[in-house]
């Protein structure tokens, strides 16, 4: 399949062709939820009920920046329709207070808000039929490039949280320069990713309180 498509990476605009982008984002997200439900905190059953306006609003959230991998057929005889086949999201900038985790997590104390910008990276996914081509790596590099070009502080910190058993994903992040700095709980990860509303009132269950997820950080300075 590598010869059938040209792949490119881009930051999704919040001003140009938003309605079309929302449709492409919806289609990709629903495919991802079906293909790998264990990778997401939400479900296909929930998100398939969203209206077109809801998908549009998701792309326009002030604290979210979305990046996509676009596959364009190279054969003249194939459909020329470009498809979104992968995505990753940045959430932020995150305040020092909201970025801070308990000392037991091992995560270093963040710098001051006047010193650094902080972002949470989440929802990296490539459709199964396009995996194995280093597209996840390309998406992450697009994120880093965007932050390098737009940062306004001396330092920018990018954090992500990942299950240690996802060894291929962990290795991908390590190759990009992310370093493991500690461990998080599922409750902390959901809050960091902006999904705190999915938590039950009681988070003492081991599902939410066990400190097993890896905290990985990449610093741009």
N, CA, C and O of each residue as an XYZ file, in Angstrom:
884
protein
N       0.820     -1.215      0.000
C       0.000      0.000      0.000
C       0.851      1.261      0.000
O       0.352      2.340     -0.320
N       2.135      1.143      0.356
C       2.991      2.311      0.444
C       3.102      3.024     -0.896
O       3.327      4.233     -0.928
N       2.947      2.290     -2.018
C       3.047      2.902     -3.342
C       1.716      3.462     -3.825
O       1.663      4.119     -4.865
N       0.656      3.216     -3.094
C      -0.677      3.640     -3.527
C      -1.057      5.022     -3.029
O      -1.967      5.648     -3.571
N      -0.363      5.510     -1.994
C      -0.740      6.774     -1.377
C       0.461      7.685     -1.166
O       1.583      7.232     -0.938
N       0.194      8.959     -1.246
C       1.148      9.966     -0.775
C       0.635     10.457      0.572
O      -0.536     10.817      0.702
N       1.506     10.472      1.573
C       1.107     10.880      2.920
C       1.662     12.258      3.252
O       2.811     12.570      2.938
N       0.842     13.069      3.885
C       1.273     14.386      4.348
C       0.688     14.639      5.734
O      -0.240     13.953      6.162
N       1.238     15.624      6.424
C       0.821     15.922      7.794
C       0.499     17.406      7.900
O       1.199     18.244      7.331
N      -0.562     17.723      8.629
C      -0.934     19.133      8.722
C      -1.687     19.436     10.009
O      -2.283     18.560     10.635
N      -1.635     20.707     10.376
C      -2.394     21.251     11.500
C      -3.772     21.635     10.982
O      -3.877     22.316      9.961
N      -4.821     21.215     11.661
C      -6.183     21.483     11.201
C      -6.559     22.927     11.513
O      -6.527     23.352     12.668
N      -6.912     23.670     10.479
C      -7.282     25.075     10.633
C      -8.627     25.213     11.349
O      -9.531     24.394     11.176
N      -8.734     26.269     12.155
C      -9.997     26.576     12.830
C     -10.774     27.655     12.086
O     -11.814     28.113     12.558
N     -10.268     28.064     10.917
C     -10.931     29.120     10.151
C     -11.260     28.707      8.719
O     -12.228     29.206      8.146
N     -10.474     27.806      8.132
C     -10.681     27.430      6.732
C     -11.382     26.078      6.606
O     -10.979     25.102      7.240
N     -12.423     26.025      5.792
C     -13.120     24.764      5.463
C     -13.467     23.953      6.708
O     -13.274     22.737      6.741
N     -13.975     24.628      7.718
C     -14.233     23.968      9.000
C     -15.293     22.875      8.876
O     -15.150     21.806      9.469
N     -16.348     23.131      8.116
C     -17.414     22.128      7.993
C     -16.900     20.848      7.338
O     -17.232     19.746      7.774
N     -16.089     20.997      6.292
C     -15.518     19.825      5.627
C     -14.548     19.089      6.547
O     -14.513     17.859      6.576
N     -13.766     19.857      7.295
C     -12.823     19.246      8.234
C     -13.558     18.477      9.319
O     -13.118     17.405      9.734
N     -14.676     19.022      9.779
C     -15.448     18.352     10.828
C     -15.967     17.000     10.344
O     -15.988     16.036     11.108
N     -16.385     16.923      9.083
C     -16.867     15.659      8.523
C     -15.728     14.644      8.442
O     -15.906     13.475      8.786
N     -14.561     15.095      7.986
C     -13.407     14.194      7.887
C     -12.957     13.729      9.269
O     -12.591     12.569      9.463
N     -12.993     14.655     10.222
C     -12.618     14.305     11.592
C     -13.591     13.280     12.164
O     -13.176     12.311     12.798
N     -14.884     13.496     11.939
C     -15.908     12.550     12.410
C     -15.667     11.160     11.831
O     -15.661     10.168     12.560
N     -15.470     11.095     10.523
C     -15.293      9.795      9.870
C     -14.063      9.065     10.407
O     -14.116      7.861     10.654
N     -12.959      9.789     10.589
C     -11.740      9.171     11.110
C     -11.929      8.716     12.547
O     -11.549      7.603     12.909
N     -12.513      9.575     13.357
C     -12.691      9.252     14.780
C     -13.585      8.022     14.958
O     -13.278      7.155     15.777
N     -14.668      7.934     14.216
C     -15.573      6.792     14.352
C     -14.915      5.504     13.864
O     -15.120      4.442     14.451
N     -14.123      5.595     12.793
C     -13.376      4.417     12.337
C     -12.398      3.959     13.416
O     -12.253      2.764     13.670
N     -11.730      4.922     14.046
C     -10.751      4.595     15.085
C     -11.420      3.946     16.291
O     -10.901      2.978     16.846
N     -12.567      4.476     16.695
C     -13.283      3.914     17.844
C     -13.740      2.486     17.568
O     -13.777      1.658     18.478
N     -14.086      2.197     16.322
C     -14.477      0.835     15.953
C     -13.275     -0.094     15.886
O     -13.337     -1.240     16.332
N     -12.178      0.412     15.323
C     -11.007     -0.433     15.083
C     -10.229     -0.743     16.349
O      -9.665     -1.829     16.483
N     -10.195      0.208     17.283
C      -9.370      0.025     18.484
C     -10.054      0.634     19.700
O      -9.553      1.606     20.266
N     -11.199      0.075     20.115
C     -11.964      0.664     21.218
C     -11.190      0.754     22.522
O     -11.457      1.631     23.344
N     -10.220     -0.156     22.720
C      -9.459     -0.145     23.971
C      -8.495      1.031     24.056
O      -7.932      1.292     25.120
N      -8.298      1.742     22.952
C      -7.350      2.860     22.931
C      -7.976      4.178     23.365
O      -7.273      5.179     23.506
N      -9.283      4.191     23.578
C      -9.970      5.448     23.854
C     -10.837      5.343     25.105
O     -11.309      4.267     25.473
N     -11.030      6.497     25.744
C     -11.884      6.535     26.931
C     -13.351      6.636     26.547
O     -14.224      6.272     27.335
N     -13.632      7.126     25.344
C     -15.000      7.203     24.852
C     -15.312      5.947     24.038
O     -14.480      5.045     23.935
N     -16.522      5.893     23.458
C     -16.929      4.710     22.693
C     -17.601      5.119     21.384
O     -18.056      6.252     21.230
N     -17.653      4.178     20.452
C     -18.342      4.407     19.186
C     -19.829      4.669     19.432
O     -20.428      5.526     18.781
N     -20.417      3.936     20.365
C     -21.848      4.082     20.648
C     -22.180      5.505     21.091
O     -23.228      6.042     20.733
N     -21.289      6.109     21.867
C     -21.519      7.478     22.337
C     -21.323      8.481     21.205
O     -22.193      9.316     20.954
N     -20.188      8.400     20.525
C     -19.819      9.450     19.583
C     -20.559      9.355     18.253
O     -20.665     10.348     17.534
N     -21.068      8.178     17.921
C     -21.838      8.057     16.678
C     -23.163      8.812     16.765
O     -23.824      9.030     15.749
N     -23.550      9.209     17.975
C     -24.784      9.966     18.169
C     -24.566     11.476     18.091
O     -25.534     12.236     18.115
N     -23.316     11.923     17.999
C     -23.028     13.354     17.953
C     -23.598     13.974     16.677
O     -23.593     13.351     15.615
N     -24.083     15.193     16.795
C     -24.577     15.939     15.635
C     -23.398     16.541     14.859
O     -22.273     16.585     15.355
N     -23.676     16.999     13.643
C     -22.634     17.668     12.860
C     -22.112     18.897     13.599
O     -20.920     19.197     13.554
N     -23.005     19.597     14.272
C     -22.593     20.786     15.022
C     -21.648     20.417     16.161
O     -20.713     21.159     16.465
N     -21.894     19.279     16.786
C     -21.031     18.838     17.884
C     -19.624     18.524     17.382
O     -18.641     18.856     18.044
N     -19.524     17.888     16.223
C     -18.201     17.594     15.655
C     -17.481     18.884     15.292
O     -16.270     19.001     15.483
N     -18.215     19.833     14.776
C     -17.619     21.127     14.432
C     -17.095     21.814     15.687
O     -15.992     22.359     15.697
N     -17.896     21.781     16.738
C     -17.493     22.412     17.996
C     -16.232     21.770     18.563
O     -15.401     22.456     19.158
N     -16.087     20.472     18.384
C     -14.901     19.776     18.906
C     -13.634     20.277     18.223
O     -12.590     20.421     18.860
N     -13.732     20.538     16.942
C     -12.563     21.050     16.217
C     -12.227     22.481     16.612
O     -11.079     22.906     16.484
N     -13.206     23.219     17.088
C     -13.015     24.639     17.378
C     -12.740     24.929     18.846
O     -12.642     26.095     19.230
N     -12.614     23.903     19.672
C     -12.350     24.128     21.094
C     -11.085     24.966     21.281
O     -10.061     24.721     20.644
N     -11.177     25.962     22.168
C     -10.060     26.882     22.379
C      -8.805     26.180     22.870
O      -7.693     26.583     22.531
N      -8.980     25.125     23.671
C      -7.808     24.482     24.281
C      -7.357     23.235     23.528
O      -6.618     22.417     24.077
N      -7.792     23.079     22.276
C      -7.398     21.906     21.483
C      -6.814     22.341     20.137
O      -7.320     23.251     19.480
N      -5.741     21.663     19.755
C      -5.168     21.808     18.421
C      -5.055     20.400     17.837
O      -4.477     19.509     18.459
N      -5.601     20.210     16.662
C      -5.624     18.888     16.044
C      -4.695     18.820     14.834
O      -4.556     19.777     14.072
N      -4.071     17.665     14.687
C      -3.139     17.425     13.593
C      -3.530     16.112     12.920
O      -3.911     15.150     13.587
N      -3.432     16.086     11.598
C      -3.882     14.898     10.878
C      -2.847     14.425      9.866
O      -2.013     15.189      9.381
N      -2.939     13.136      9.571
C      -2.187     12.528      8.478
C      -3.166     12.337      7.326
O      -4.221     11.726      7.493
N      -2.811     12.860      6.166
C      -3.683     12.810      4.995
C      -3.093     11.857      3.959
O      -1.925     11.976      3.588
N      -3.909     10.912      3.495
C      -3.490      9.957      2.462
C      -4.171     10.322      1.148
O      -5.398     10.352      1.058
N      -3.360     10.596      0.134
C      -3.878     10.945     -1.187
C      -3.461      9.878     -2.192
O      -2.265      9.627     -2.336
N      -4.398      9.239     -2.892
C      -4.037      8.216     -3.885
C      -3.133      8.803     -4.967
O      -3.358      9.921     -5.431
N      -2.113      8.050     -5.366
C      -1.176      8.537     -6.382
C      -1.539      8.052     -7.781
O      -1.068      8.618     -8.767
N      -2.359      7.025     -7.882
C      -2.718      6.473     -9.187
C      -3.773      7.341     -9.869
O      -4.772      7.692     -9.241
N      -3.573      7.694    -11.140
C      -4.570      8.492    -11.867
C      -5.926      7.800    -11.953
O      -6.960      8.458    -12.063
N      -5.916      6.478    -11.903
C      -7.165      5.742    -12.029
C      -7.921      5.598    -10.725
O      -9.066      5.146    -10.714
N      -7.287      5.982     -9.618
C      -7.927      5.851     -8.305
C      -8.701      7.117     -7.972
O      -8.515      8.161     -8.596
N      -9.552      7.006     -7.000
C     -10.253      8.185     -6.517
C      -9.234      9.187     -5.995
O      -8.325      8.827     -5.246
N      -9.388     10.432     -6.390
C      -8.433     11.458     -5.981
C      -8.781     12.059     -4.628
O      -8.123     12.991     -4.168
N      -9.811     11.527     -3.996
C     -10.255     12.067     -2.717
C      -9.221     11.794     -1.629
O      -8.907     10.639     -1.340
N      -8.698     12.850     -1.033
C      -7.760     12.700      0.076
C      -8.527     12.269      1.319
O      -9.627     12.756      1.580
N      -7.939     11.351      2.085
C      -8.575     10.841      3.295
C      -7.722     11.160      4.512
O      -6.493     11.142      4.446
N      -8.379     11.448      5.612
C      -7.677     11.563      6.885
C      -7.523     10.150      7.439
O      -8.515      9.450      7.641
N      -6.291      9.734      7.682
C      -6.052      8.359      8.137
C      -5.359      8.291      9.497
O      -5.104      7.200     10.008
N      -5.056      9.432     10.077
C      -4.431      9.447     11.397
C      -4.574     10.812     12.023
O      -4.742     11.809     11.321
N      -4.510     10.862     13.334
C      -4.620     12.147     14.014
C      -3.969     12.104     15.388
O      -3.756     11.040     15.969
N      -3.663     13.288     15.885
C      -3.201     13.460     17.255
C      -3.672     14.837     17.710
O      -3.828     15.747     16.895
N      -3.896     14.987     19.004
C      -4.443     16.225     19.551
C      -3.523     16.797     20.617
O      -2.932     16.061     21.407
N      -3.410     18.125     20.628
C      -2.747     18.839     21.712
C      -3.807     19.534     22.545
O      -4.733     20.135     22.000
N      -3.679     19.455     23.863
C      -4.571     20.179     24.768
C      -3.729     21.173     25.556
O      -2.738     20.806     26.187
N      -4.140     22.440     25.510
C      -3.377     23.426     26.244
C      -3.561     24.834     25.678
O      -4.488     25.065     24.901
N      -2.694     25.778     26.054
C      -1.662     25.598     27.075
C      -2.287     25.313     28.441
O      -3.352     25.838     28.769
N      -1.619     24.485     29.224
C      -2.111     24.058     30.534
C      -1.413     24.880     31.611
O      -0.197     25.068     31.565
N      -2.176     25.366     32.572
C      -1.588     26.161     33.651
C      -0.678     25.300     34.523
O      -0.795     24.075     34.548
N       0.220     25.956     35.228
C       1.127     25.245     36.134
C       0.337     24.446     37.161
O       0.683     23.307     37.474
N      -0.726     25.050     37.684
C      -1.546     24.385     38.695
C      -2.161     23.103     38.146
O      -2.109     22.059     38.796
N      -2.743     23.178     36.954
C      -3.419     22.011     36.387
C      -2.442     20.953     35.880
O      -2.796     19.780     35.765
N      -1.216     21.368     35.580
C      -0.207     20.436     35.069
C       0.467     19.655     36.195
O       0.995     18.564     35.980
N       0.442     20.229     37.397
C       1.134     19.626     38.538
C       0.468     18.317     38.963
O      -0.758     18.222     39.015
N       1.285     17.317     39.264
C       0.819     16.030     39.776
C       1.403     15.799     41.167
O       2.378     16.454     41.536
N       0.829     14.880     41.947
C       1.371     14.584     43.279
C       2.842     14.182     43.199
O       3.280     13.589     42.213
N       3.592     14.507     44.239
C       5.025     14.206     44.263
C       5.297     12.728     44.040
O       6.309     12.362     43.442
N       4.384     11.867     44.527
C       4.567     10.423     44.403
C       4.587      9.973     42.941
O       5.081      8.888     42.636
N       4.058     10.793     42.044
C       4.041     10.433     40.622
C       5.443     10.410     40.027
O       5.701      9.698     39.057
N       6.338     11.184     40.606
C       7.691     11.274     40.064
C       7.858     12.376     39.036
O       8.981     12.682     38.634
N       6.747     12.982     38.602
C       6.851     14.066     37.619
C       7.486     15.288     38.264
O       7.064     15.690     39.348
N       8.486     15.891     37.633
C       9.109     17.096     38.190
C       8.100     18.232     38.310
O       7.123     18.288     37.563
N       8.343     19.133     39.249
C       7.478     20.294     39.406
C       7.614     21.192     38.177
O       8.733     21.492     37.760
N       6.498     21.625     37.592
C       6.574     22.487     36.407
C       7.204     23.834     36.738
O       7.227     24.260     37.893
N       7.718     24.498     35.698
C       8.220     25.847     35.864
C       7.071     26.832     35.987
O       5.904     26.445     35.953
N       7.404     28.095     36.128
C       6.378     29.120     36.263
C       5.651     29.381     34.957
O       6.167     29.082     33.880
N       4.439     29.946     35.056
C       3.648     30.220     33.858
C       4.310     31.262     32.961
O       4.035     31.310     31.762
N       5.178     32.093     33.529
C       5.878     33.090     32.728
C       7.121     32.514     32.052
O       7.735     33.175     31.214
N       7.495     31.277     32.416
C       8.709     30.656     31.889
C       8.430     29.666     30.765
O       9.230     29.536     29.838
N       7.303     28.969     30.842
C       7.077     27.875     29.903
C       5.612     27.709     29.545
O       4.717     28.037     30.324
N       5.392     27.192     28.345
C       4.077     26.713     27.926
C       4.045     25.211     28.134
O       5.061     24.534     27.976
N       2.882     24.691     28.488
C       2.743     23.249     28.726
C       1.550     22.722     27.926
O       0.481     23.331     27.894
N       1.767     21.574     27.284
C       0.729     20.961     26.464
C       0.622     19.476     26.792
O       1.616     18.817     27.098
N      -0.591     18.970     26.721
C      -0.840     17.538     26.856
C      -1.111     16.974     25.468
O      -1.983     17.477     24.760
N      -0.384     15.946     25.069
C      -0.599     15.307     23.771
C      -1.409     14.029     23.974
O      -1.104     13.238     24.867
N      -2.429     13.824     23.161
C      -3.333     12.694     23.363
C      -3.937     12.216     22.042
O      -3.847     12.876     21.007
N      -4.551     11.043     22.128
C      -5.351     10.481     21.026
C      -4.565     10.256     19.741
O      -5.103     10.433     18.648
N      -3.296      9.869     19.860
C      -2.538      9.506     18.655
C      -3.097      8.198     18.100
O      -3.197      7.199     18.813
N      -3.457      8.220     16.822
C      -4.016      7.011     16.214
C      -3.817      7.035     14.707
O      -3.990      8.067     14.059
N      -3.449      5.876     14.160
C      -3.357      5.669     12.716
C      -4.271      4.499     12.366
O      -4.228      3.465     13.033
N      -5.091      4.644     11.338
C      -5.966      3.545     10.940
C      -5.135      2.300     10.623
O      -4.061      2.405     10.031
N      -5.629      1.121     11.016
C      -4.850     -0.123     10.872
C      -4.290     -0.353      9.475
O      -3.154     -0.806      9.332
N      -5.070     -0.048      8.447
C      -4.620     -0.328      7.081
C      -3.488      0.590      6.618
O      -2.899      0.375      5.559
N      -3.190      1.616      7.422
C      -2.098      2.532      7.072
C      -0.955      2.480      8.088
O      -0.025      3.283      8.015
N      -1.019      1.566      9.010
C       0.038      1.451     10.013
C       1.280      0.789      9.410
O       1.224      0.180      8.342
N       2.401      0.926     10.125
C       3.646      0.323      9.669
C       4.437      1.192      8.713
O       5.359      0.707      8.057
N       4.091      2.479      8.621
C       4.769      3.387      7.695
C       5.343      4.607      8.409
O       5.643      5.619      7.776
N       5.493      4.508      9.717
C       6.052      5.588     10.546
C       5.204      6.860     10.476
O       5.723      7.969     10.604
N       3.897      6.688     10.272
C       3.009      7.846     10.184
C       2.772      8.473     11.551
O       2.621      9.690     11.655
N       2.738      7.648     12.608
C       2.608      8.190     13.958
C       3.785      9.081     14.291
O       3.626     10.145     14.888
N       4.964      8.639     13.902
C       6.169      9.436     14.114
C       6.080     10.756     13.341
O       6.456     11.813     13.847
N       5.577     10.672     12.104
C       5.428     11.880     11.303
C       4.449     12.863     11.911
O       4.683     14.072     11.880
N       3.351     12.360     12.464
C       2.375     13.230     13.118
C       2.984     13.937     14.318
O       2.793     15.139     14.501
N       3.716     13.191     15.132
C       4.335     13.785     16.320
C       5.369     14.834     15.930
O       5.498     15.858     16.601
N       6.096     14.588     14.865
C       7.076     15.577     14.399
C       6.373     16.849     13.919
O       6.893     17.952     14.089
N       5.198     16.692     13.322
C       4.424     17.860     12.896
C       3.984     18.679     14.104
O       3.990     19.909     14.059
N       3.605     18.002     15.178
C       3.233     18.682     16.422
C       4.414     19.477     16.965
O       4.279     20.654     17.300
N       5.567     18.831     17.048
C       6.761     19.491     17.580
C       7.149     20.685     16.713
O       7.501     21.744     17.232
N       7.086     20.516     15.396
C       7.394     21.615     14.478
C       6.453     22.790     14.709
O       6.892     23.939     14.756
N       5.159     22.505     14.854
C       4.166     23.556     15.089
C       4.482     24.317     16.376
O       4.424     25.547     16.399
N       4.811     23.602     17.433
C       5.107     24.253     18.707
C       6.397     25.063     18.629
O       6.491     26.135     19.225
N       7.374     24.566     17.910
C       8.625     25.315     17.737
C       8.381     26.631     17.011
O       9.010     27.643     17.318
N       7.471     26.613     16.053
C       7.220     27.796     15.232
C       6.293     28.804     15.902
O       6.310     29.985     15.555
N       5.486     28.352     16.858
C       4.471     29.237     17.448
C       4.706     29.560     18.914
O       3.983     30.382     19.477
N       5.690     28.941     19.548
C       5.864     29.139     20.994
C       6.249     30.581     21.300
O       6.930     31.252     20.526
N       5.778     31.030     22.474
C       6.026     32.400     22.904
C       6.818     32.467     24.207
O       7.160     33.556     24.670
N       7.104     31.334     24.787
C       7.853     31.297     26.039
C       9.248     30.726     25.786
O       9.528     30.190     24.714
N      10.107     30.848     26.782
C      11.473     30.342     26.671
C      11.490     28.835     26.471
O      12.360     28.295     25.788
N      10.518     28.167     27.075
C      10.498     26.695     27.056
C       9.070     26.204     26.822
O       8.102     26.804     27.289
N       8.967     25.105     26.090
C       7.676     24.451     25.877
C       7.798     22.995     26.295
O       8.723     22.296     25.880
N       6.863     22.543     27.114
C       6.870     21.170     27.611
C       5.662     20.428     27.039
O       4.526     20.888     27.153
N       5.921     19.285     26.429
C       4.856     18.427     25.896
C       4.820     17.155     26.732
O       5.833     16.472     26.880
N       3.657     16.845     27.274
C       3.505     15.651     28.114
C       2.478     14.714     27.503
O       1.512     15.142     26.872
N       2.711     13.431     27.705
C       1.717     12.430     27.333
C       1.716     11.333     28.389
O       2.664     11.195     29.162
N       0.653     10.568     28.409
C       0.519      9.463     29.346
C       0.128      8.223     28.558
O      -0.804      8.260     27.754
N       0.840      7.124     28.786
C       0.664      5.941     27.946
C       0.767      4.678     28.790
O       1.503      4.636     29.776
N       0.024      3.652     28.394
C       0.102      2.369     29.089
C       1.439      1.702     28.777
O       1.829      1.635     27.611
N       2.148      1.207     29.788
C       3.469      0.611     29.552
C       3.423     -0.619     28.661
O       4.411     -0.937     27.999
N       2.285     -1.319     28.633
C       2.190     -2.516     27.792
C       2.117     -2.174     26.302
O       2.287     -3.051     25.455
N       1.866     -0.908     25.982
C       1.892     -0.476     24.581
C       3.345     -0.209     24.177
O       3.738      0.928     23.920
N       4.121     -1.281     24.129
C       5.571     -1.140     23.968
C       5.962     -0.462     22.656
O       6.911      0.321     22.627
N       5.250     -0.749     21.582
C       5.584     -0.126     20.297
C       5.383      1.383     20.359
O       6.182      2.149     19.822
N       4.301      1.800     21.025
C       4.020      3.226     21.146
C       5.051      3.904     22.032
O       5.527      4.996     21.721
N       5.395      3.254     23.139
C       6.415      3.808     24.037
C       7.732      3.963     23.288
O       8.412      4.981     23.419
N       8.086      2.960     22.508
C       9.339      3.014     21.744
C       9.308      4.150     20.726
O      10.315      4.824     20.513
N       8.152      4.362     20.101
C       8.002      5.462     19.147
C       8.303      6.794     19.823
O       9.060      7.611     19.299
N       7.698      7.005     21.005
C       7.912      8.261     21.718
C       9.369      8.415     22.149
O       9.921      9.514     22.094
N       9.984      7.333     22.570
C      11.390      7.393     22.975
C      12.276      7.796     21.801
O      13.213      8.577     21.969
N      11.985      7.270     20.619
C      12.775      7.611     19.432
C      12.635      9.089     19.086
O      13.546      9.684     18.509
N      11.502      9.678     19.435
C      11.278     11.093     19.168
C      11.949     11.993     20.198
O      12.053     13.203     19.993
N      12.404     11.408     21.306
C      13.070     12.192     22.334
C      12.281     12.377     23.613
O      12.728     13.089     24.512
N      11.107     11.748     23.718
C      10.346     11.810     24.968
C      11.064     10.983     26.034
O      11.646      9.939     25.740
N      11.015     11.464     27.265
C      11.635     10.763     28.385
C      10.576     10.397     29.415
O       9.683     11.195     29.703
N      10.673      9.197     29.968
C       9.764      8.776     31.035
C      10.209      9.424     32.337
O      11.355      9.269     32.759
N       9.286     10.157     32.976
C       9.641     10.890     34.197
C       8.867     10.413     35.420
O       9.162     10.840     36.536
N       7.883      9.534     35.233
C       7.108      9.072     36.374
C       5.958      8.189     35.953
O       5.889      7.722     34.816
N       5.046      7.966     36.903
C       3.884      7.120     36.649
C       2.610      7.821     37.121
O       2.608      8.536     38.123
N       1.527      7.595     36.371
C       0.252      8.235     36.677
C      -0.836      7.196     36.895
O      -0.685      6.028     36.538
N      -1.930      7.646     37.484
C      -3.120      6.814     37.620
C      -4.032      7.069     36.422
O      -3.849      8.043     35.692
N      -5.008      6.196     36.224
C      -5.977      6.407     35.155
C      -6.776      7.678     35.415
O      -7.094      8.415     34.481
N      -7.100      7.938     36.676
C      -7.842      9.154     37.018
C      -7.056     10.395     36.610
O      -7.620     11.328     36.039
N      -5.763     10.411     36.899
C      -4.924     11.557     36.533
C      -4.832     11.710     35.019
O      -4.844     12.825     34.499
N      -4.740     10.582     34.316
C      -4.637     10.627     32.858
C      -5.916     11.173     32.228
O      -5.858     11.974     31.295
N      -7.064     10.744     32.733
C      -8.330     11.229     32.191
C      -8.472     12.733     32.396
O      -8.896     13.448     31.488
N      -8.122     13.210     33.576
C      -8.193     14.648     33.854
C      -7.226     15.409     32.948
O      -7.590     16.431     32.365
N      -5.999     14.913     32.832
C      -4.986     15.577     32.005
C      -5.418     15.660     30.545
O      -5.098     16.628     29.855
N      -6.141     14.651     30.075
C      -6.595     14.616     28.683
C      -7.904     15.367     28.460
O      -8.427     15.394     27.346
N      -8.432     15.976     29.523
C      -9.679     16.718     29.395
C     -10.921     15.869     29.494
O     -12.010     16.307     29.122
N     -10.766     14.640     29.998
C     -11.897     13.716     30.106
C     -12.293     13.447     31.554
O     -12.822     12.382     31.871
N     -12.037     14.409     32.422
C     -12.364     14.224     33.832
C     -13.836     13.972     34.079
O     -14.206     13.365     35.084
N     -14.682     14.435     33.164
C     -16.125     14.232     33.319
C     -16.521     12.761     33.204
O     -17.637     12.389     33.567
N     -15.617     11.928     32.703
C     -15.905     10.495     32.568
C     -15.637      9.721     33.851
O     -15.967      8.539     33.948
N     -15.041     10.380     34.831
C     -14.707      9.703     36.082
C     -15.940      9.503     36.956
O     -16.826     10.356     36.981
N     -16.002      8.383     37.673
C     -17.081      8.192     38.653
C     -16.820      9.072     39.870
O     -15.718      9.593     40.041
N     -17.830      9.236     40.709
C     -17.645     10.048     41.917
C     -16.584      9.443     42.825
O     -15.806     10.169     43.443
N     -16.551      8.131     42.906
C     -15.574      7.435     43.740
C     -14.457      6.890     42.853
O     -14.673      5.977     42.056
N     -13.267      7.459     43.002
C     -12.133      7.030     42.175
C     -11.128      6.202     42.967
O      -9.973      6.072     42.564
N     -11.567      5.639     44.098
C     -10.646      4.838     44.915
C     -10.468      3.425     44.370
O      -9.533      2.724     44.757
N     -11.358      3.003     43.475
C     -11.194      1.685     42.855
C      -9.816      1.590     42.210
O      -9.315      2.566     41.652
N      -9.212      0.418     42.289
C      -7.852      0.246     41.769
C      -7.757      0.562     40.274
O      -6.688      0.930     39.787
N      -8.856      0.423     39.551
C      -8.856      0.754     38.122
C      -8.426      2.191     37.902
O      -7.739      2.507     36.930
N      -8.841      3.063     38.822
C      -8.556      4.484     38.669
C      -7.376      4.967     39.506
O      -6.788      6.004     39.202
N      -7.026      4.229     40.553
C      -6.030      4.724     41.507
C      -4.662      4.063     41.413
O      -3.702      4.549     42.011
N      -4.556      2.956     40.667
C      -3.256      2.293     40.532
C      -2.319      3.153     39.686
O      -2.682      3.616     38.604
N      -1.116      3.354     40.198
C      -0.147      4.218     39.511
C       0.695      3.363     38.565
O       1.761      2.875     38.941
N       0.212      3.187     37.341
C       0.885      2.289     36.398
C       1.171      2.918     35.038
O       2.050      2.444     34.318
N       0.452      3.970     34.672
C       0.686      4.603     33.375
C       1.993      5.374     33.352
O       2.395      5.949     34.364
N       2.655      5.390     32.212
C       3.920      6.113     32.082
C       3.662      7.582     31.757
O       2.842      7.903     30.897
N       4.367      8.466     32.453
C       4.356      9.896     32.147
C       5.610     10.182     31.328
O       6.727      9.949     31.789
N       5.420     10.687     30.116
C       6.555     10.974     29.244
C       6.541     12.451     28.852
O       5.481     13.024     28.599
N       7.713     13.053     28.806
C       7.821     14.493     28.555
C       8.866     14.783     27.478
O       9.916     14.146     27.408
N       8.539     15.763     26.648
C       9.469     16.273     25.635
C       9.579     17.776     25.856
O       8.563     18.459     25.979
N      10.794     18.293     25.906
C      11.011     19.711     26.176
C      11.632     20.407     24.974
O      12.627     19.947     24.413
N      11.022     21.530     24.590
C      11.548     22.381     23.524
C      12.106     23.636     24.178
O      11.375     24.361     24.853
N      13.386     23.898     23.987
C      13.987     25.088     24.602
C      14.995     25.731     23.665
O      15.602     26.745     24.012
